[in-house]
Amino acid sequence: MATKTLAARTAQLAEVGLTPLLTQAQVEAFYGVSDWTVNQWVKRGCPVEQTPFRGRRFDLDRVKAWISQDVASAASA
């Protein structure tokens, strides 16, 4: 099975109305942050989808929207 880029997976899933869910490691790589940072984001309310066996996945569009909102609220505080 060939590994696809996020853009390729997004395009393929968009055809059927879905978006890919990323692992925590993929979110860390996308933003260039540590696992500690992502764990802090989750504690502060970053949207996360729970999976069986204590796993979790992230919808990148929802994370981006949350970060934008979080930055805006921090700037106004």
BELQUITA-V863120 format. One record per pair of residues at least 12 apart in sequence whose C-alpha atoms are under 10 Angstrom apart, sorted by the first residue. I is the first residue (numbers start at 1). J is the second residue. D is the distance in whole Angstrom. If there is no record, write none. Layout:
i=I j=J d=D
i=I j=J d=D
This chain:
i=6 j=20 d=8
i=6 j=21 d=10
i=6 j=22 d=9
i=6 j=26 d=10
i=6 j=30 d=10
i=7 j=20 d=10
i=19 j=59 d=7
i=19 j=60 d=8
i=19 j=61 d=9
i=20 j=57 d=9
i=20 j=58 d=8
i=20 j=59 d=7
i=20 j=60 d=8
i=20 j=61 d=10
i=21 j=48 d=9
i=21 j=49 d=8
i=21 j=56 d=9
i=21 j=57 d=6
i=21 j=58 d=5
i=21 j=59 d=5
i=21 j=60 d=7
i=21 j=61 d=10
i=22 j=48 d=10
i=22 j=49 d=10
i=22 j=56 d=9
i=22 j=57 d=5
i=22 j=58 d=5
i=22 j=59 d=6
i=22 j=60 d=7
i=23 j=48 d=10
i=23 j=49 d=10
i=23 j=55 d=9
i=23 j=56 d=7
i=23 j=57 d=5
i=23 j=58 d=6
i=23 j=59 d=9
i=23 j=60 d=10
i=24 j=38 d=7
i=24 j=39 d=9
i=24 j=48 d=10
i=24 j=55 d=9
i=24 j=56 d=7
i=24 j=57 d=7
i=24 j=58 d=7
i=25 j=38 d=9
i=25 j=57 d=10
i=26 j=57 d=9
i=26 j=58 d=9
i=26 j=60 d=10
i=27 j=57 d=9
i=27 j=58 d=7
i=27 j=59 d=9
i=27 j=60 d=8
i=27 j=63 d=9
i=30 j=60 d=9
i=31 j=64 d=10
i=41 j=63 d=9
i=41 j=66 d=9
i=41 j=67 d=9
i=41 j=70 d=10
i=42 j=63 d=10
i=44 j=70 d=9
i=45 j=63 d=10
i=45 j=66 d=8
i=45 j=67 d=10
i=45 j=70 d=9
i=46 j=58 d=9
i=46 j=62 d=8
i=46 j=63 d=6
i=46 j=64 d=9
i=46 j=65 d=9
i=46 j=66 d=6
i=46 j=67 d=8
i=46 j=70 d=9
i=47 j=59 d=8
i=47 j=60 d=9
i=47 j=61 d=10
i=47 j=62 d=7
i=47 j=63 d=6
i=47 j=64 d=10
i=47 j=65 d=9
i=47 j=66 d=7
i=47 j=67 d=10
i=48 j=60 d=10
i=48 j=62 d=9
i=48 j=63 d=8
